[in-house]
Amino acid sequence: METKLIEQITEMLDKLPNSICNRNTSIDESWIEAGESEFNLKLPEYYRWFIKNYDFITLWGESTKTVFPPEYRDEADQDIFYTYSWNVNYDKNNHDKLFFLEANDIGFFYFKIINNKAAEEVYCFDLSTGEHGLYAENFLDFLKIEIPKNYSNYL
């Protein structure tokens, strides 16, 4: 992982109030591993780093998905694995998309799934155009774009 990018994002995130983004040490690696094993789906490296260090961030009034303990996953609509399962059951065409943010007025942000691994690149289904497109090279680049849009007053 790119150290300079991590430092840039950490600096931005640490300026935000805890209600928007809180430094996290509670997500256990075993929760991530259990979800990856259960759903046969590996999370992207930068996203994995983020949830282990910050859990979630609120963007466009919505929180990004995170990971819950396996025993609570089926009740946690903010769990990324639960959301993946729900989206696939809702529409089989979603089998190759791992949604991490659903901003109702903007669009749906996701990682493409290729060979049981969520790719690093972030894609967006833009509600205004109905188009899918590449949005950022990875989750931290996504944050580098979105944090100033949402929280320039803190930076």
Secondary structure, 3 states (H helix, E strand, C coil): CCHHHHHHHHHHHCCCCCCCECCCCCCCHHHHHHHHHHHCCECCHHHHHHHHHCCCEEECCEECCECCCHHHHHHCCCEHHHHHHHHHHHCHHHHHEEEEEEECCCEEEEEEEECCEEEEEEEEEECCCCEEEEEECCHHHHHHHHHHHHHHHHC
